């Protein structure tokens, strides 16, 4: 029986693109206040730059267009990282996690700057839903997934054997490899656009689902398989006893014949 469910955070329980948009909005408001203008145009510029040229091009672009040399990329990065994120769990995930929490211990294992990830957990209301959170970077970036240390730390806190836990995440390399190194099965939340497959070093996910709403089906499948093994053991137990008794009777008969 599965006792514990451990989850990745970004792009598993919420969309990281929502956090990016929230951070850019905070930066755009700072620039708008400094320039004495609305933030909408600035945010539009940031999102267009992000889509066309990637994340690294965004902040240099808005500095070049709206600011002077007195504001650096590092200044805007601090605003982005320290803002209070406006993000939410994917639809229906809150009630689903609460239902799962009635039968399983729930934990989150997440990489990244701990103070940033902690604000995400708070904004999503997960502190009231899950039992524990491990921020891998608190032990140093070298302990991020796929290092098994974070997985094993959560399991130790729960007193759960790895064979009785599942890790649920979106990244087939970091999440899958880390879970397997820790001795856990991995459930990949692949979505409709991702084609799952074996990772570079961690093998393939044991289960692939489109979204978290399919996780109860995985749990039912595992519990059904465990129940079938138990029933099979019960069926075979008496048979083994009868076979042993038959062998013992035969051996005793041969002994008696030899004596006579």
BAKE-184376 format. One line per 5 residues: their letters; for each residue x negated, y negated, z negated of C-alpha. Coordinates in steps of 0.25 Angstrom, whole numbers, plus 5000, padded with zeros to 4 digits. Example, Ala and Ser with C-alpha at 12.3 -4.5 7.8 and 13.67 -1.06 7.14 Angstrom:
<atoms>
as = 4951,5018,4969 ~ 4945,5004,4971;
</atoms>
This chain:
<atoms>
xxxxx = 5000,5000,5000 ~ 4995,4986,5003 ~ 4993,4978,4990 ~ 4987,4965,4996 ~ 4988,4956,5008;
xxxxx = 4977,4947,5011 ~ 4978,4936,5021 ~ 4970,4927,5030 ~ 4975,4912,5029 ~ 4972,4904,5042;
xxxxx = 4980,4908,5054 ~ 4986,4920,5046 ~ 4995,4913,5036 ~ 4996,4900,5043 ~ 4991,4893,5056;
xxxxx = 4977,4887,5055 ~ 4981,4878,5066 ~ 4991,4871,5056 ~ 4979,4868,5047 ~ 4971,4862,5058;
xxxxx = 4983,4853,5062 ~ 4985,4849,5047 ~ 4970,4846,5046 ~ 4970,4838,5059 ~ 4982,4830,5054;
xxxxx = 4975,4826,5041 ~ 4963,4822,5049 ~ 4972,4814,5059 ~ 4979,4807,5047 ~ 4966,4803,5042;
xxxxx = 4961,4797,5055 ~ 4975,4790,5057 ~ 4974,4784,5044 ~ 4960,4779,5047 ~ 4964,4774,5060;
xxxxx = 4977,4768,5056 ~ 4985,4777,5066 ~ 4994,4789,5066 ~ 4988,4802,5065 ~ 4996,4809,5076;
xxxxx = 4988,4805,5088 ~ 4975,4809,5080 ~ 4981,4823,5077 ~ 4985,4825,5091 ~ 4971,4822,5096;
xxxxx = 4965,4832,5085 ~ 4975,4843,5089 ~ 4972,4841,5104 ~ 4957,4841,5102 ~ 4958,4854,5094;
xxxxx = 4966,4861,5105 ~ 4957,4856,5116 ~ 4943,4857,5109 ~ 4944,4864,5096 ~ 4943,4860,5082;
xxxxx = 4929,4855,5082 ~ 4932,4844,5092 ~ 4944,4838,5084 ~ 4937,4830,5073 ~ 4926,4824,5082;
xxxxx = 4937,4820,5092 ~ 4946,4812,5082 ~ 4934,4805,5076 ~ 4929,4801,5090 ~ 4943,4796,5094;
xxxxx = 4949,4790,5081 ~ 4937,4788,5071 ~ 4923,4782,5069 ~ 4910,4788,5065 ~ 4914,4785,5050;
xxxxx = 4923,4798,5050 ~ 4916,4811,5053 ~ 4920,4825,5057 ~ 4917,4829,5042 ~ 4926,4819,5037;
xxxxx = 4938,4824,5045 ~ 4935,4838,5042 ~ 4936,4835,5027 ~ 4950,4829,5030 ~ 4954,4841,5038;
xxxxx = 4949,4851,5027 ~ 4954,4844,5015 ~ 4968,4841,5020 ~ 4981,4847,5014 ~ 4985,4856,5025;
xxxxx = 4999,4856,5031 ~ 5000,4871,5034 ~ 5011,4882,5032 ~ 5011,4897,5032 ~ 5016,4903,5045;
xxxxx = 5031,4905,5046 ~ 5037,4915,5035 ~ 5023,4918,5030 ~ 5026,4912,5016 ~ 5038,4921,5013;
xxxxx = 5031,4933,5019 ~ 5019,4932,5010 ~ 5028,4930,4998 ~ 5035,4943,5002 ~ 5022,4950,5004;
xxxxx = 5017,4945,4991 ~ 5027,4953,4983 ~ 5021,4966,4987 ~ 5006,4962,4990 ~ 4995,4954,4984;
xxxxx = 4993,4942,4994 ~ 4979,4935,4997 ~ 4973,4926,5006 ~ 4958,4927,5011 ~ 4954,4914,5019;
xxxxx = 4941,4908,5025 ~ 4937,4894,5026 ~ 4935,4882,5016 ~ 4942,4886,5003 ~ 4947,4872,5000;
xxxxx = 4954,4872,5014 ~ 4959,4886,5013 ~ 4965,4883,4999 ~ 4972,4871,5005 ~ 4978,4880,5015;
xxxxx = 4983,4890,5005 ~ 4989,4879,4997 ~ 4996,4873,5009 ~ 5002,4886,5013 ~ 5007,4889,4999;
xxxxx = 4999,4902,4999 ~ 4995,4900,4985 ~ 5009,4904,4980 ~ 5010,4916,4989 ~ 4997,4924,4989;
xxxxx = 4990,4930,4977 ~ 4975,4925,4980 ~ 4967,4918,4990 ~ 4952,4920,4994 ~ 4945,4909,5001;
xxxxx = 4932,4916,5007 ~ 4924,4903,5008 ~ 4924,4901,4993 ~ 4914,4912,4993 ~ 4907,4906,5005;
xxxxx = 4910,4906,5020 ~ 4902,4918,5021 ~ 4913,4926,5014 ~ 4923,4922,5024 ~ 4930,4933,5031;
xxxxx = 4927,4944,5036 ~ 4918,4945,5023 ~ 4926,4955,5015 ~ 4923,4947,5002 ~ 4936,4939,5002;
xxxxx = 4945,4951,5005 ~ 4939,4959,4994 ~ 4940,4947,4984 ~ 4955,4946,4987 ~ 4957,4961,4986;
xxxxx = 4949,4961,4973 ~ 4958,4950,4967 ~ 4970,4958,4971 ~ 4965,4972,4966 ~ 4968,4978,4979;
xxxxx = 4960,4988,4987 ~ 4957,4984,5002 ~ 4965,4996,5007 ~ 4978,4990,5000 ~ 4976,4976,5007;
xxxxx = 4978,4969,5020 ~ 4971,4957,5026 ~ 4980,4949,5035 ~ 4973,4939,5045 ~ 4972,4933,5059;
xxxxx = 4957,4934,5061 ~ 4953,4948,5066 ~ 4938,4946,5064 ~ 4937,4939,5050 ~ 4950,4945,5044;
xxxxx = 4950,4959,5050 ~ 4935,4961,5048 ~ 4936,4955,5033 ~ 4948,4964,5030 ~ 4941,4976,5035;
xxxxx = 4928,4974,5028 ~ 4936,4973,5015 ~ 4943,4986,5018 ~ 4957,4980,5021 ~ 4966,4981,5033;
xxxxx = 4968,4969,5042 ~ 4981,4963,5047 ~ 4979,4954,5059 ~ 4989,4942,5061 ~ 4986,4941,5076;
xxxxx = 4998,4933,5081 ~ 5003,4935,5095 ~ 4992,4929,5102 ~ 4980,4937,5096 ~ 4976,4950,5101;
xxxxx = 4971,4958,5089 ~ 4959,4967,5090 ~ 4947,4973,5083 ~ 4938,4963,5076 ~ 4923,4961,5079;
xxxxx = 4919,4969,5066 ~ 4932,4971,5058 ~ 4940,4981,5067 ~ 4954,4979,5070 ~ 4966,4974,5062;
xxxxx = 4974,4986,5056 ~ 4987,4977,5059 ~ 4990,4966,5068 ~ 5002,4957,5066 ~ 5007,4944,5073;
xxxxx = 5011,4937,5060 ~ 5012,4940,5045 ~ 5027,4943,5046 ~ 5022,4957,5052 ~ 5013,4960,5039;
xxxxx = 5025,4967,5032 ~ 5026,4977,5043 ~ 5011,4980,5042 ~ 5013,4982,5027 ~ 5025,4991,5029;
xxxxx = 5017,4999,5039 ~ 5005,5001,5029 ~ 5015,5004,5018 ~ 5022,5014,5026 ~ 5009,5021,5030;
xxxxx = 5005,5022,5016 ~ 5018,5028,5012 ~ 5017,5038,5023 ~ 5003,5042,5018 ~ 5009,5043,5004;
xxxxx = 5021,5052,5009 ~ 5011,5061,5017 ~ 5002,5063,5004 ~ 5014,5067,4996 ~ 5019,5076,5007;
xxxxx = 5005,5083,5008 ~ 5002,5083,4993 ~ 5012,5095,4990 ~ 5007,5102,5002 ~ 4993,5102,4998;
xxxxx = 4997,5107,4984 ~ 5004,5119,4991 ~ 4993,5122,5000 ~ 4983,5122,4988 ~ 4992,5131,4980;
xxxxx = 4993,5140,4992 ~ 4978,5141,4993 ~ 4977,5143,4978 ~ 4987,5155,4979 ~ 4980,5161,4991;
xxxxx = 4966,5160,4984 ~ 4972,5166,4971 ~ 4978,5178,4979 ~ 4965,5181,4986 ~ 4958,5181,4973;
xxxxx = 4968,5191,4967 ~ 4967,5200,4979 ~ 4952,5199,4978 ~ 4953,5203,4963 ~ 4962,5214,4966;
</atoms>
